């Protein structure tokens, strides 16, 4: 594995900060590397480290691909890279050696693993993902404890989240936005059929893969009627996307809360802003008390049909929303097929997929020019 010296230096610095290596031993390595370079026979830090006996080459290679993380050794897998980091866990790409399949492994952070409630929630999500199997929901494979660390292995999802797409390219066209929402709604219907409420639908938890498949991810806040995951009595989720009943801390949440959050996601996709502004406390209050801005939804920035979708998905009274995702799916499909109820000449789904593909390609080109 060829690694640039800057990466080696950064990782060694992290290992010093975390107490894996002493500052003195690493400084001695740097001195040896400098002397070797001055003599005209430079040596990589990794070779010097292996010769010193401080870390095995295999362990240092693991630290390099995981950016200095203390991660468990997974039998039958090879670490490839770090994919991301959240408040409770880090996520890494690994390759299963028996068949070359790439997977993602989520590792619960050590400081979080000391909390039994967090461990229960982490394993509950993992167990739930193993039970679920739908093309629009991330798939879980295994979970457990290895080398003292709690892990969850799941499918790896390429592409980017809707939040990343918005940040890089601005608002979506209406056809592309509805194509995304249609697939997400299919995921919500599948979850509903399996007694699951996601409770944290938002652009950051919806991914679009390179082949334009939409994947709902991160079921860490989900509740299920079989008790596998979640605590239904807590105001939990992301403030900007909380339904009124979720903001009130009601325990009787159902899929209509997720439909509200998907409506808020649609709002951001087509308008480029959140439905409400303010800090978390203000957002919670506005979710309960304030209606949507008429200037945003009725001011000509979106079509009348898009206004209808958003208003119906985000109705304050959940009895006035779509009562299940099947109703939302039917409305979007009717509109996409040009049927009378919600017809505004929309493109068929395959054309919407092509529009989304072109839009994401434009985003990637803009990103490459930066």
Secondary structure as GFF3:
##gff-version 3
##sequence-region A 1 370
A	DSSP	alpha_helix	5	17	.	.	.	ID=ss1
A	DSSP	alpha_helix	23	38	.	.	.	ID=ss2
A	DSSP	alpha_helix	45	52	.	.	.	ID=ss3
A	DSSP	alpha_helix	57	65	.	.	.	ID=ss4
A	DSSP	beta_strand	77	85	.	.	.	ID=ss5
A	DSSP	beta_strand	89	96	.	.	.	ID=ss6
A	DSSP	beta_strand	102	108	.	.	.	ID=ss7
A	DSSP	alpha_helix	110	113	.	.	.	ID=ss8
A	DSSP	alpha_helix	116	131	.	.	.	ID=ss9
A	DSSP	beta_strand	140	146	.	.	.	ID=ss10
A	DSSP	beta_strand	149	155	.	.	.	ID=ss11
A	DSSP	beta_strand	160	161	.	.	.	ID=ss12
A	DSSP	alpha_helix	162	169	.	.	.	ID=ss13
A	DSSP	alpha_helix	174	193	.	.	.	ID=ss14
A	DSSP	beta_strand	196	197	.	.	.	ID=ss15
A	DSSP	three_ten_helix	203	205	.	.	.	ID=ss16
A	DSSP	beta_strand	206	208	.	.	.	ID=ss17
A	DSSP	beta_strand	214	216	.	.	.	ID=ss18
A	DSSP	beta_strand	223	224	.	.	.	ID=ss19
A	DSSP	three_ten_helix	239	241	.	.	.	ID=ss20
A	DSSP	alpha_helix	244	247	.	.	.	ID=ss21
A	DSSP	alpha_helix	255	271	.	.	.	ID=ss22
A	DSSP	alpha_helix	280	289	.	.	.	ID=ss23
A	DSSP	alpha_helix	294	297	.	.	.	ID=ss24
A	DSSP	alpha_helix	304	313	.	.	.	ID=ss25
A	DSSP	three_ten_helix	318	320	.	.	.	ID=ss26
A	DSSP	alpha_helix	325	336	.	.	.	ID=ss27
A	DSSP	alpha_helix	349	369	.	.	.	ID=ss28
###
